[in-house]
């Protein structure tokens, strides 16, 4: 895939509308909330992404500074989710082989989540915190406040 066609690279350039906007960015990494579902349904609140700026497919492709920054940012976002959203645990996943640009999922587990939804079906829990663009934007504001 050409870098110009990469969904994640397009997002970094501001060509893709992401609810809540950018959470953090520097020369090595970028973080945001996940996109709204194409179905128009509400999003699982707090699904965050950490991505290297450089278009690489996997962890093994990162330089040491990139890997250190991805890990640092994932740690900061996990702490922010625990502090501002009262997540009782934060999972980290590397999923989405359909997008050939590494993106680390930082996903909160909220209190009361039944065991049958752990860890990969969190968003399927009927009691999961969900919201539209306004709720995602408010969550992103709280996360940014924790990061500063």
C-alpha positions as CSV (number, residue, x, y, z in Angstrom):
1,X,0.0,0.0,0.0
2,X,1.2,3.4,-0.8
3,X,1.7,5.7,2.2
4,X,-0.6,8.2,0.6
5,X,-3.4,5.6,0.6
6,X,-2.9,4.3,4.1
7,X,-5.9,5.0,6.3
8,X,-3.7,5.7,9.4
9,X,-1.4,8.0,7.5
10,X,-4.4,9.9,6.1
11,X,-5.8,10.2,9.6
12,X,-2.4,11.7,10.8
13,X,-2.6,14.2,7.9
14,X,-6.1,15.3,9.1
15,X,-7.9,13.8,6.0
16,X,-10.1,11.5,8.2
17,X,-12.5,12.9,10.7
18,X,-11.9,11.3,14.1
19,X,-14.3,12.1,16.9
20,X,-12.7,14.0,19.7
21,X,-9.7,14.9,17.6
22,X,-6.0,14.2,18.4
23,X,-5.2,13.2,21.9
24,X,-1.5,13.5,21.6
25,X,1.0,13.8,18.8
26,X,4.7,14.5,18.3
27,X,7.3,13.6,15.7
28,X,7.2,9.9,16.5
29,X,3.6,9.0,17.6
30,X,0.0,9.9,17.3
31,X,-3.0,9.0,19.5
32,X,-6.8,9.3,19.1
33,X,-10.1,7.7,20.0
34,X,-11.4,5.1,17.7
35,X,-13.6,6.1,14.8
36,X,-17.4,6.0,15.0
37,X,-18.9,2.7,13.8
38,X,-19.9,2.8,10.1
39,X,-23.4,1.5,11.2
40,X,-24.0,4.8,12.9
41,X,-24.3,3.1,16.3
42,X,-22.7,4.6,19.4
43,X,-19.0,3.9,20.0
44,X,-17.6,1.9,23.0
45,X,-16.2,4.8,25.0
46,X,-12.5,4.9,25.6
47,X,-11.2,2.8,22.8
48,X,-7.9,4.6,22.1
49,X,-5.2,4.1,19.4
50,X,-1.5,4.7,19.6
51,X,0.3,4.7,16.2
52,X,3.8,5.4,15.1
53,X,3.9,8.4,12.7
54,X,6.1,6.3,10.3
55,X,4.1,3.8,8.2
56,X,5.2,0.4,9.5
57,X,3.3,-2.8,9.8
58,X,4.5,-4.3,13.1
59,X,6.4,-3.9,16.3
60,X,9.5,-5.5,14.8
61,X,9.6,-2.7,12.3
62,X,9.9,0.1,14.9
63,X,13.1,1.9,15.7
64,X,14.1,1.9,19.3
65,X,13.0,5.6,19.8
66,X,9.6,4.8,18.1
67,X,9.1,1.6,20.3
68,X,10.0,3.5,23.4
69,X,7.6,6.3,22.5
70,X,4.7,4.0,21.6
71,X,5.1,2.2,25.0
72,X,5.4,5.5,26.9
73,X,2.2,6.8,25.3
74,X,0.2,3.6,25.8
75,X,1.2,3.7,29.5
76,X,0.1,7.4,29.8
77,X,-3.2,6.7,28.1
78,X,-3.9,3.6,30.3
79,X,-3.3,5.7,33.4
80,X,-5.5,8.5,32.0
81,X,-8.3,6.0,31.4
82,X,-8.0,4.6,34.9
83,X,-8.0,8.1,36.4
84,X,-10.6,9.9,34.4
85,X,-13.0,7.1,33.3
86,X,-12.5,4.8,36.4
87,X,-11.5,1.9,34.2
88,X,-10.7,-1.1,36.5
89,X,-8.3,-2.5,33.9
90,X,-6.8,-1.4,30.5
91,X,-6.0,-3.9,27.8
92,X,-3.5,-3.5,25.0
93,X,-4.1,-5.2,21.7
94,X,-2.5,-5.2,18.3
95,X,-5.3,-6.1,16.0
96,X,-6.4,-5.0,12.5
97,X,-4.2,-6.7,10.1
98,X,-6.5,-5.2,7.4
99,X,-4.7,-1.9,8.0
100,X,-1.0,-2.3,7.3
101,X,0.1,0.5,9.7
102,X,0.8,-0.6,13.3
103,X,-1.9,0.6,15.7
104,X,-2.0,-0.3,19.3
105,X,-5.5,-0.6,20.8
106,X,-5.7,0.8,24.4
107,X,-9.1,-0.5,25.7
108,X,-10.6,0.1,29.1
109,X,-12.6,-2.5,31.1
110,X,-15.2,-0.8,33.2
111,X,-16.5,-1.9,36.6
112,X,-19.2,-4.5,36.4
113,X,-18.2,-6.0,33.1
114,X,-19.3,-9.6,33.1
115,X,-16.5,-12.2,32.7
116,X,-18.1,-13.6,29.5
117,X,-17.2,-10.3,27.7
118,X,-13.5,-10.4,28.7
119,X,-11.2,-9.4,27.1
120,X,-12.2,-9.3,23.4
121,X,-15.9,-8.7,23.6
122,X,-16.0,-5.7,25.9
123,X,-18.0,-3.6,23.4
124,X,-20.7,-6.4,23.2
125,X,-21.6,-6.0,26.8
126,X,-25.1,-4.4,26.9
127,X,-24.1,-2.3,29.9
128,X,-20.9,-1.0,28.3
129,X,-20.4,2.8,28.3
130,X,-21.3,3.9,24.8
131,X,-21.8,7.3,23.2
132,X,-22.0,9.4,20.1
133,X,-19.6,12.2,18.9
134,X,-20.4,14.5,21.8
135,X,-19.7,11.8,24.4
136,X,-16.5,10.8,22.6
137,X,-15.4,14.4,22.5
138,X,-16.1,14.9,26.2
139,X,-14.1,11.7,27.0
140,X,-11.2,13.0,24.9
141,X,-11.2,16.3,26.7
142,X,-10.9,14.4,30.0
143,X,-8.1,12.3,28.7
144,X,-6.2,15.3,27.4
145,X,-6.6,17.0,30.8
146,X,-5.0,13.9,32.4
147,X,-2.1,13.9,29.9
148,X,-1.2,17.6,30.6
